[in-house]
Amino acid sequence: MTEVSSLTGRLLVATPALADPNFDRAVVLLLDHDEEGSLGVVLNRPTPVDVGDILEGWADLAGEPGVVFQGGPVSLDSALGVAVIPGGASGEGAPLGWRRVHGAIGLVDLEAPPELLARALGSLRIFAGYAGWGPGQLEDELVEGAWYVVESEPGDVSSPAPERLWREVLRRQRSELAMVATYPDDPTLN
């Protein structure tokens, strides 16, 4: 088996050629990536459901817009919390109920009392479901050209304008990817 270089903490940005409607113009934050597969959340799919409607205690800590995001097509009845802790505390410096994923980005234990994290949180997003890939599946999609892999920034998790995140992430790249941000929503109208 070939060694898998971890992409944990990086973003998958859907290419215009990706035909899966679940990931049309999606920006996925990879929370885990190894030889056993990959797991991430789609950062730019807000739902009309307020966080307070399903996780009342976490509503005041959720960033704007204060809605649940559809993290992907898998397990839509489960919730994941992703939060940024300024400074990216780790080890004994990490607050209870938060596990570092990459840099300042980490997973929140939504079973923990929200008060444990309230002071430490820089931002919080709640996701219903996730995006998942089996062993080698994501690598195959990368070879097929379905995704661009780029560095994440802590602000990506809490973008106040998630509908613009796909273009914003591409636009900040220092390569030809910046040009892809201008790709029309419907190229047949061009």
Phi, psi and chi 1 to 4 in degrees:
 res  aa     phi    psi   chi1   chi2   chi3   chi4
   1 MET       -  138.0  175.7  170.0 -153.8      -
   2 THR   -78.0  148.5   59.1      -      -      -
   3 GLU   -72.5  137.5 -176.4  178.3  -35.6      -
   4 VAL   -99.2  124.3  173.7      -      -      -
   5 SER   -82.5  124.7  174.9      -      -      -
   6 SER   -66.5  134.0 -179.1      -      -      -
   7 LEU  -107.6   11.7  -60.1  176.2      -      -
   8 THR   -53.2  131.8  -60.2      -      -      -
   9 GLY    89.2   -7.7      -      -      -      -
  10 ARG   -93.5  167.8  -48.1 -122.7   -7.8 -117.9
  11 LEU  -103.5  140.7  -63.6  177.2      -      -
  12 LEU  -103.0  123.9  -62.4  177.4      -      -
  13 VAL  -113.7  120.3 -179.5      -      -      -
  14 ALA   -61.3  133.3      -      -      -      -
  15 THR   -77.2  157.1   66.8      -      -      -
  16 PRO   -58.6  -23.0  -27.2   36.3      -      -
  17 ALA   -81.0  -12.5      -      -      -      -
  18 LEU   -64.7  119.2 -177.0   58.6      -      -
  19 ALA   -89.7  -11.7      -      -      -      -
  20 ASP   -72.8  116.4 -175.1  -21.2      -      -
  21 PRO   -62.3  -22.7   17.6  -25.1      -      -
  22 ASN   -64.0  -22.5  -70.9  -52.8      -      -
  23 PHE  -124.7   20.1  -63.2  108.7      -      -
  24 ASP   -59.6  116.5 -177.7   45.5      -      -
  25 ARG    55.1   33.7  -60.9 -143.6  175.0 -169.4
  26 ALA   -82.3  149.4      -      -      -      -
  27 VAL  -120.7  114.6  177.8      -      -      -
  28 VAL  -111.0  126.6  177.4      -      -      -
  29 LEU   -90.3  120.1  172.1   65.4      -      -
  30 LEU   -80.6  118.7  -79.0  175.4      -      -
  31 LEU   -92.5  -20.5  -58.8  171.0      -      -
  32 ASP  -158.0  135.5 -168.0   25.0      -      -
  33 HIS  -154.2  116.2  176.4 -106.8      -      -
  34 ASP  -154.3 -168.2   58.0   25.7      -      -
  35 GLU   -66.4  -14.6   64.0  -81.9  -14.8      -
  36 GLU   -88.6   -7.8  -64.7  176.7   20.6      -
  37 GLY   134.7 -166.3      -      -      -      -
  38 SER  -139.8  150.0  -54.7      -      -      -
  39 LEU  -141.1  135.7  179.4  136.4      -      -
  40 GLY  -153.5  178.8      -      -      -      -
  41 VAL  -128.9  141.4  -72.1      -      -      -
  42 VAL   -78.4  121.0  178.5      -      -      -
  43 LEU   -83.7  -14.2  -62.8  177.1      -      -
  44 ASN  -121.6   39.9   57.3  -24.5      -      -
  45 ARG  -127.7   72.6  -65.2  -81.8 -168.4  -84.7
  46 PRO   -68.3  146.5   22.8  -28.7      -      -
  47 THR  -107.0  170.9   72.0      -      -      -
  48 PRO   -81.7    1.5   23.5  -28.7      -      -
  49 VAL   -85.9  122.9  178.3      -      -      -
  50 ASP   -70.4  144.8  -72.1  -29.8      -      -
  51 VAL   -56.8  -40.5  170.7      -      -      -
  52 GLY   -61.4  -22.1      -      -      -      -
  53 ASP   -71.9  -24.4  -68.7  -13.6      -      -
  54 ILE  -120.3  -27.8   60.3  163.6      -      -
  55 LEU  -136.1   72.3  -66.9  167.8      -      -
  56 GLU   -49.9  -45.4 -172.2  177.4  -23.8      -
  57 GLY   -63.6  -21.7      -      -      -      -
  58 TRP   -96.6   -8.1  -66.9   98.4      -      -
  59 ALA   -57.8  -43.2      -      -      -      -
  60 ASP   -69.4  -19.6  -69.1  -21.3      -      -
  61 LEU   -93.5  -15.7  -59.8  175.9      -      -
  62 ALA   -73.2  137.8      -      -      -      -
  63 GLY   -73.6  166.8      -      -      -      -
  64 GLU   -76.8  140.0  -71.7  -61.2  -37.9      -
  65 PRO   -72.5  142.5   27.9  -31.8      -      -
  66 GLY   -79.3   48.2      -      -      -      -
  67 VAL  -115.4  164.2  -61.9      -      -      -
  68 VAL   -78.3  141.4  175.0      -      -      -
  69 PHE  -104.5  145.2  -78.5   65.7      -      -
  70 GLN   -80.8  106.3 -175.8  173.9  -25.9      -
  71 GLY   -73.2  -14.6      -      -      -      -
  72 GLY   158.9 -178.7      -      -      -      -
  73 PRO   -82.8   -6.3   28.1  -32.9      -      -
  74 VAL   -99.5  136.2 -178.8      -      -      -
  75 SER    51.0   56.6  -68.0      -      -      -
  76 LEU   -64.5  -12.0  -67.4  174.0      -      -
  77 ASP   -91.7    4.9   58.6  -14.2      -      -
  78 SER  -112.1  154.8   65.4      -      -      -
  79 ALA  -119.7  140.8      -      -      -      -
  80 LEU  -122.6  138.6  -76.2  170.2      -      -
  81 GLY  -109.1  129.6      -      -      -      -
  82 VAL  -120.9  127.9  177.8      -      -      -
  83 ALA  -134.3  153.4      -      -      -      -
  84 VAL  -105.3  128.3  173.5      -      -      -
  85 ILE  -109.9  113.8  -58.8  -73.6      -      -
  86 PRO   -52.5  130.9  -26.6   35.6      -      -
  87 GLY    89.4  -13.1      -      -      -      -
  88 GLY    59.3   47.4      -      -      -      -
  89 ALA   -48.9  141.6      -      -      -      -
  90 SER  -140.9  168.2   60.2      -      -      -
  91 GLY    61.8 -133.7      -      -      -      -
  92 GLU   -70.2  -17.7  -69.0 -176.5   23.6      -
  93 GLY   -81.9  -10.4      -      -      -      -
  94 ALA   -77.7  138.4      -      -      -      -
  95 PRO   -68.2  151.1   20.4  -26.8      -      -
  96 LEU   -60.5  137.6  -71.4  173.6      -      -
  97 GLY    91.8    5.6      -      -      -      -
  98 TRP  -132.1  132.4 -177.2   79.9      -      -
  99 ARG  -122.7  121.1 -177.6  179.0   57.9   85.5
 100 ARG   -61.4  134.1 -177.5  178.9  178.2  -87.3
 101 VAL  -104.8  -49.8  170.3      -      -      -
 102 HIS  -163.0  125.0  177.9   76.8      -      -
 103 GLY    57.1 -126.8      -      -      -      -
 104 ALA   -89.3    0.5      -      -      -      -
 105 ILE   -95.0  135.1  -58.6  167.0      -      -
 106 GLY  -153.0  172.3      -      -      -      -
 107 LEU   -94.4  143.1  -73.4  168.4      -      -
 108 VAL  -105.0  135.5  172.1      -      -      -
 109 ASP   -80.8  102.9  177.0   -0.6      -      -
 110 LEU   -72.5   -6.4  -63.8  173.0      -      -
 111 GLU   -84.7  -16.8  -60.7  -67.4  -39.2      -
 112 ALA   -75.8  153.9      -      -      -      -
 113 PRO   -64.6  131.0  -16.3   26.6      -      -
 114 PRO   -56.1  -28.6  -23.3   31.6      -      -
 115 GLU   -60.5  -26.7  -52.7   79.5   56.6      -
 116 LEU   -62.4  -31.0  -73.7  178.0      -      -
 117 LEU  -106.9  -13.4  -71.8  162.7      -      -
 118 ALA   -49.9  -46.0      -      -      -      -
 119 ARG   -72.8  -30.6  -74.3 -172.8  171.0  176.3
 120 ALA   -86.1  -24.8      -      -      -      -
 121 LEU   -67.2  133.9  -75.6 -179.0      -      -
 122 GLY   -93.0  -37.2      -      -      -      -
 123 SER  -161.5  156.7   65.1      -      -      -
 124 LEU  -143.9  137.0  169.5   69.4      -      -
 125 ARG  -127.9  142.0  -84.8  -82.0  151.1   80.7
 126 ILE  -109.6  132.2  -55.9  -63.5      -      -
 127 PHE  -120.9  133.0  -62.6   90.6      -      -
 128 ALA   -94.0  116.2      -      -      -      -
 129 GLY    81.2 -179.0      -      -      -      -
 130 TYR  -155.1  171.0   61.8   90.1      -      -
 131 ALA  -104.7  131.9      -      -      -      -
 132 GLY  -135.3  148.7      -      -      -      -
 133 TRP  -134.2  139.2  -66.2  -94.9      -      -
 134 GLY   -76.6  177.9      -      -      -      -
 135 PRO   -54.6  124.6  -23.2   32.1      -      -
 136 GLY    78.2  -12.2      -      -      -      -
 137 GLN   -64.9  -46.2 -173.5  179.8    3.9      -
 138 LEU   -65.3  -40.6  177.5   57.8      -      -
 139 GLU   -58.8  -40.2  -71.9   73.8   15.3      -
 140 ASP   -62.1  -43.0  -69.4  -15.2      -      -
 141 GLU   -65.4  -34.2  -70.0 -177.6   15.7      -
 142 LEU   -66.7  -42.1  -68.2  172.6      -      -
 143 VAL   -63.3  -36.7  168.5      -      -      -
 144 GLU   -73.2  -10.0  -67.7  167.3    5.9      -
 145 GLY    84.0   25.1      -      -      -      -
 146 ALA   -78.9  -24.1      -      -      -      -
 147 TRP  -134.3  146.9  -58.8   97.7      -      -
 148 TYR   -98.4  138.8  -57.1  120.9      -      -
 149 VAL  -108.0  122.0  178.3      -      -      -
 150 VAL  -135.7  164.9  -59.3      -      -      -
 151 GLU   -71.1  143.4  -65.7  -62.7  -35.0      -
 152 SER   -90.7  161.1   64.4      -      -      -
 153 GLU  -126.7  145.9  -66.4 -178.1    2.4      -
 154 PRO   -52.7  -33.2  -27.8   35.4      -      -
 155 GLY   -68.5  -16.6      -      -      -      -
 156 ASP   -63.0  -37.4  -63.7  -26.7      -      -
 157 VAL   -62.7  -34.3  171.5      -      -      -
 158 SER  -117.7   27.5   58.4      -      -      -
 159 SER   -51.8  124.7  172.6      -      -      -
 160 PRO   -71.7  -12.9   24.7  -30.6      -      -
 161 ALA  -126.7   70.6      -      -      -      -
 162 PRO   -59.4  -26.2   17.0  -25.2      -      -
 163 GLU   -67.6  -16.9   68.2  -78.5   -4.6      -
 164 ARG  -102.8   -0.8  -65.2 -166.5  -47.6 -112.5
 165 LEU   -61.4  -40.7 -169.5   60.1      -      -
 166 TRP   -56.7  -50.3 -174.4   82.9      -      -
 167 ARG   -66.7  -41.6  -70.5 -171.7 -166.9  -78.4
 168 GLU   -63.2  -43.1  -71.3  172.8   -3.4      -
 169 VAL   -64.0  -44.1  167.8      -      -      -
 170 LEU   -66.3  -41.5  -71.9  170.7      -      -
 171 ARG   -61.8  -30.7 -162.6  170.3  -74.4  125.4
 172 ARG   -82.6   -2.8   74.9  176.9 -177.7 -130.9
 173 GLN   -75.1  146.6  -56.8  -50.6  -53.1      -
 174 ARG   -99.7   51.1  -64.3 -177.9  178.6  170.7
 175 SER  -155.6 -168.2   64.7      -      -      -
 176 GLU   -64.4  -13.9   64.9  -83.4   -5.2      -
 177 LEU   -61.2  -29.6  -74.5 -175.3      -      -
 178 ALA   -59.3  -32.7      -      -      -      -
 179 MET   -69.6  -29.4  -70.7  -67.3  -66.6      -
 180 VAL   -63.5  -26.1  176.9      -      -      -
 181 ALA   -59.3  -21.8      -      -      -      -
 182 THR   -90.8    0.0   64.2      -      -      -
 183 TYR   -59.1  129.5 -162.7   84.5      -      -
 184 PRO   -68.3  151.1   22.1  -29.1      -      -
 185 ASP   -58.4  -40.5  -69.6  -25.0      -      -
 186 ASP  -127.9   96.3 -174.8   -7.0      -      -
 187 PRO   -63.5  -17.3   12.9  -17.8      -      -
 188 THR   -71.6  -17.2   62.2      -      -      -
 189 LEU   -87.6   -0.8  -62.2  177.0      -      -
 190 ASN   -78.6      - -143.5    0.7      -      -
